Amino acid sequence: MSNKLNAFEIAQRQLDKAAAILNLDPAVHALLREPLRELHVSIPVKMDDGSVKVFQGFRVQYNDARGPAKGGIRFHPEETVDTVKALAAWMTWKTAVVDIPLGGGKGGIICNPKEMSLGEQERLCRAYIDRVGRFIAPEIDVPAPDVYTNGQHMSWMMDEYSKLAGHYSPGIITGKPIALGGSAGRGDATARGGVYVTRQAAKYLKKDLKGASVAIQGFGNAGSFAATLFESILGCKVVAASDTKGGVYNPDGMDAKALSEYKLSNKTVVGFPGAKAITNEELLELDVDILVPAALEGVLTKDNADKVKASIVCELANGPTTPEADEILHKNGVFVLPDFLANAGGVTVSYFEWVQNNYGYYWEEDEVHEKLDTKISKAFWDVVAMREKYNVDNRTAAYLVSVNRVGEAMKWRGWV
Ligand code: GLU
């Protein structure tokens, strides 16, 4: 996106590194380096002023060897197909690392929802589904929310798909409101998964995280829930948070609930009482125990990775760290919980939502939390086993787990 490095090239480089370590079959490697399918659509939308604007959209099905493609739809003014391809690749590794029977996909529309009325957004959602409707299905490709999309967008998309299909089809999309077949526990699932993984990391590192300081870059859905859950589950204190407008820092800690409420009513964390103003860049370099990049890709680079003082980085965003930064962090002994492991809680509960939709029976929230903890904690230890076996960083270890699983499925299916 905004960074100079192409996200898809980064995703391919990460895969190449894992392939070399695994001595991967060249055909498996070649198939995993590119998406299986990608669809580009032009989407005409009637705007409120009567004009028609044509938006560009994408849906990429990266790999579906292990099950239907799965992954969110992003609305972003700087969206590119390469970013969507990278994110679809990361979804493939994400569903594999938590061992759920789904593949990886992603969608995106170049647009700025912040400058569109609700009516315009609804027409855009419906028109997008009209264009991609024959490409997706509950047993083919199941979208979900991502950057700048939410339960309302998912509801309109589900409704439009149901009209095309001619019957109620809740399993076409996840991240829906509870009233429309959403799952209990989906709202905070991405952040919760990150907190559960961090809890396992603390066990592995023999660290006590009670009172540990946390800085959160990006205070959207994942970031704000992370603040509350790092505080309530692990007893950490949130000392810094930021969003697109800037950041706030209070070394004594800020009340996570008050901060989330402040963000909700002021649309930014900037100006939170008792905290001093900092920039997004300064936040990344704070002397904290846990750093949580929870915004966009490409924020930890070769220019600032050396300045990261946190001992644990919990990547709730997709792709926040460039390969150069990765090497620096590893060399400096920073324990990175890589994105497709740390933020896999969202898709794991999406999977639970899809299962519940498919059999029409719904679980209590406690059950969802417990199942999520089991899945993602096991994934952490699977990654640790690879880390120790091959003496590699966590991201590479996570790739080794996932690439093996996807490669095995492709072999059994006879693709390679
Ligand atoms: N957009 C989220 C992610 O990147 C969730 C995807 C999903 O639930 O399918 O993991």
Residues whose N, C-alpha, C, O or C-beta is under 5 A from the ligand:
A	BS01	LIG	K70 G71 G72 V142 P143 A144 P145 D146 N343 G346 V347 S350
